[in-house]
Amino acid sequence: MFPWLIFAVVAVPLVLVAFVATRRRTAAGEREDPQDELLTEQEFAEAEAYQAEWHEQDKERYRQERLP
């Protein structure tokens, strides 16, 4: 019981502090230029289109499996 209590009181807050510090450093150090933002948005749009296409194919495949 005590090791878990020590872990919860010591390790978890340390991990949270490290995560917040890393996130702040990353957010402060990384600024995307407009071209990178456009590329990122394009990649997300392509991924969403692929996901929608895959979802439709999966629904059709499921329908074919369910109906003999």
C-alpha positions as CSV (number, residue, x, y, z in Angstrom):
1,M,0.0,0.0,0.0
2,F,2.8,2.4,0.9
3,P,4.7,2.1,-2.3
4,W,1.6,3.0,-4.3
5,L,0.9,6.0,-2.0
6,I,4.5,7.2,-2.4
7,F,4.2,6.7,-6.2
8,A,1.0,8.7,-6.3
9,V,2.4,11.5,-4.1
10,V,5.8,11.8,-5.7
11,A,6.0,10.4,-9.2
12,V,2.7,11.5,-10.6
13,P,3.3,15.2,-9.9
14,L,6.8,15.0,-11.2
15,V,5.6,13.6,-14.5
16,L,2.9,16.3,-14.7
17,V,5.4,19.1,-14.1
18,A,7.8,17.6,-16.7
19,F,5.0,17.3,-19.2
20,V,3.9,21.0,-18.7
21,A,7.4,22.2,-18.9
22,T,8.1,20.3,-22.1
23,R,4.8,21.5,-23.6
24,R,5.6,25.2,-22.8
25,R,9.1,24.9,-24.3
26,T,7.7,23.3,-27.5
27,A,4.9,25.9,-27.8
28,A,7.3,28.8,-27.3
29,G,9.9,27.4,-29.6
30,E,7.8,26.2,-32.6
31,R,6.1,28.8,-34.7
32,E,4.9,27.4,-38.0
33,D,5.1,29.7,-41.1
34,P,2.1,30.1,-43.3
35,Q,3.3,27.6,-45.8
36,D,3.7,24.9,-43.2
37,E,0.2,25.6,-41.8
38,L,-1.3,25.2,-45.3
39,L,0.6,21.9,-45.8
40,T,-0.7,20.7,-42.4
41,E,-4.2,21.7,-43.2
42,Q,-4.0,20.0,-46.6
43,E,-2.7,16.8,-45.0
44,F,-5.6,16.9,-42.4
45,A,-8.1,17.4,-45.2
46,E,-6.7,14.4,-47.2
47,A,-6.7,12.3,-44.1
48,E,-10.3,13.2,-43.3
49,A,-11.3,12.4,-46.9
50,Y,-9.6,9.0,-46.8
51,Q,-11.2,8.3,-43.4
52,A,-14.7,9.1,-44.9
53,E,-14.0,6.9,-47.9
54,W,-12.8,4.1,-45.7
55,H,-15.8,4.4,-43.4
56,E,-18.2,4.1,-46.4
57,Q,-16.3,1.0,-47.7
58,D,-16.4,-0.5,-44.2
59,K,-20.1,0.1,-43.9
60,E,-20.6,-1.6,-47.3
61,R,-18.4,-4.6,-46.3
62,Y,-20.3,-4.9,-43.0
63,R,-23.6,-4.9,-44.9
64,Q,-22.4,-7.6,-47.2
65,E,-21.2,-9.7,-44.3
66,R,-24.5,-9.4,-42.5
67,L,-26.8,-10.1,-45.5
68,P,-26.1,-13.5,-47.0
